[in-house]
Amino acid sequence: MPTEVRHISISIDRDWCAVYDYACLPEHFPEWASGLGSGLRRDAQGWIVAAPEGEARVRFTPRNDHGVLDHWVTLPSGQTVYIPLRVIANGDGAEVTLSLIRQPQMSAADFARDAEWVLRDLRRLKALLER
């Protein structure tokens, strides 16, 4: 059975390819994606991020021509959270949309808080790219 999803989107006044070229690099995520955690670093197996529960593994979609920035976060518990993220053309600019999928154990208040967090992160990305 499908769970609740919120599509959180922001328009950025930059060519969509420029937005994607910046946002597709995992090294740039700490500059704007605080919701991912902190201390993003690479090791021999991939990417690791500091999470409240301990270290989490992050797998990013390989660079592509379609604006897909999906990533998967595997928590210390073994649970993997899928995060769909897209950059699409919007006139001369870009639209960045993250689909926030409510996790089974997540309360409505936690889901709302996560949605606000995602919007703050997308606003940070917008500010960085519109400077």
C-alpha positions as CSV (number, residue, x, y, z in Angstrom):
1,M,0.0,0.0,0.0
2,P,1.4,3.4,-0.9
3,T,2.4,5.8,1.9
4,E,1.9,9.6,2.1
5,V,4.3,11.6,-0.2
6,R,4.9,15.4,-0.3
7,H,6.5,16.9,-3.4
8,I,8.5,19.8,-2.2
9,S,9.7,22.1,-5.0
10,I,11.5,25.3,-5.5
11,S,12.2,27.4,-8.7
12,I,15.8,28.5,-9.2
13,D,16.8,31.3,-11.6
14,R,19.6,29.4,-13.3
15,D,19.7,27.1,-16.3
16,W,18.6,23.6,-15.2
17,C,21.9,22.1,-16.5
18,A,23.9,24.4,-14.3
19,V,21.8,23.6,-11.3
20,Y,22.2,19.8,-12.0
21,D,25.9,20.2,-12.6
22,Y,26.3,21.7,-9.1
23,A,23.8,19.5,-7.2
24,C,24.9,16.2,-8.7
25,L,28.2,16.3,-6.9
26,P,28.1,14.6,-3.5
27,E,30.9,16.9,-2.3
28,H,28.4,19.8,-2.6
29,F,25.6,18.3,-0.6
30,P,27.0,19.5,2.8
31,E,26.8,23.1,1.5
32,W,23.0,22.9,1.1
33,A,21.5,19.6,2.2
34,S,21.6,19.7,6.0
35,G,18.8,17.1,6.1
36,L,21.3,14.6,4.9
37,G,23.3,14.9,8.1
38,S,26.8,16.1,8.6
39,G,30.3,15.0,8.0
40,L,29.7,13.6,4.5
41,R,32.9,11.8,3.5
42,R,34.0,9.1,1.2
43,D,35.6,5.8,2.0
44,A,36.5,2.7,0.0
45,Q,32.9,1.5,0.0
46,G,31.2,4.8,-0.9
47,W,29.8,7.7,1.0
48,I,29.2,8.0,4.8
49,V,27.4,10.6,6.8
50,A,27.0,11.2,10.5
51,A,23.4,10.6,11.6
52,P,21.9,10.9,15.1
53,E,21.9,7.1,15.3
54,G,25.5,6.7,14.1
55,E,27.1,6.5,10.7
56,A,24.8,6.0,7.7
57,R,25.8,5.0,4.2
58,V,24.7,7.1,1.3
59,R,24.4,5.9,-2.3
60,F,23.9,8.6,-5.0
61,T,22.5,8.1,-8.5
62,P,25.3,8.3,-11.1
63,R,25.6,11.5,-13.2
64,N,23.0,11.4,-15.9
65,D,21.4,13.5,-18.6
66,H,17.9,13.5,-17.0
67,G,18.3,15.6,-13.9
68,V,17.9,12.6,-11.6
69,L,19.6,13.2,-8.2
70,D,18.0,10.3,-6.3
71,H,19.9,8.9,-3.3
72,W,19.5,6.2,-0.7
73,V,20.5,6.5,2.9
74,T,21.1,3.2,4.8
75,L,20.8,3.9,8.5
76,P,22.8,2.0,11.2
77,S,19.6,0.0,11.9
78,G,19.8,-1.4,8.3
79,Q,16.7,0.5,7.1
80,T,17.2,2.2,3.8
81,V,15.4,5.5,3.0
82,Y,14.9,6.3,-0.7
83,I,15.0,10.0,-1.5
84,P,13.8,10.9,-5.0
85,L,15.2,14.3,-6.2
86,R,14.9,15.9,-9.6
87,V,16.1,19.0,-11.5
88,I,14.0,19.9,-14.5
89,A,13.9,22.8,-16.9
90,N,11.4,25.6,-16.1
91,G,11.6,28.2,-18.8
92,D,15.1,29.6,-18.6
93,G,15.5,28.4,-15.0
94,A,15.1,25.2,-13.1
95,E,12.6,23.4,-10.8
96,V,14.1,21.3,-8.1
97,T,11.7,18.8,-6.5
98,L,12.2,16.4,-3.7
99,S,9.6,13.7,-3.1
100,L,9.4,13.2,0.7
101,I,8.1,9.7,1.4
102,R,6.6,9.2,4.9
103,Q,8.3,6.3,6.6
104,P,6.1,3.7,8.3
105,Q,7.1,4.6,11.8
106,M,7.0,8.4,11.3
107,S,4.4,10.5,13.1
108,A,2.5,13.2,11.3
109,A,4.4,15.8,13.3
110,D,7.8,14.3,12.3
111,F,6.7,14.1,8.7
112,A,5.7,17.8,8.7
113,R,9.0,18.7,10.4
114,D,10.9,16.8,7.8
115,A,9.0,18.6,5.0
116,E,9.9,22.0,6.5
117,W,13.6,20.9,6.8
118,V,13.6,19.9,3.1
119,L,12.2,23.3,2.1
120,R,14.9,25.1,4.1
121,D,17.5,23.0,2.3
122,L,16.1,23.7,-1.1
123,R,16.0,27.4,-0.2
124,R,19.7,27.2,0.7
125,L,20.4,25.6,-2.7
126,K,18.5,28.4,-4.4
127,A,20.4,31.1,-2.5
128,L,23.8,29.4,-3.4
129,L,22.9,29.1,-7.1
130,E,21.3,32.5,-7.6
131,R,24.3,34.5,-6.1
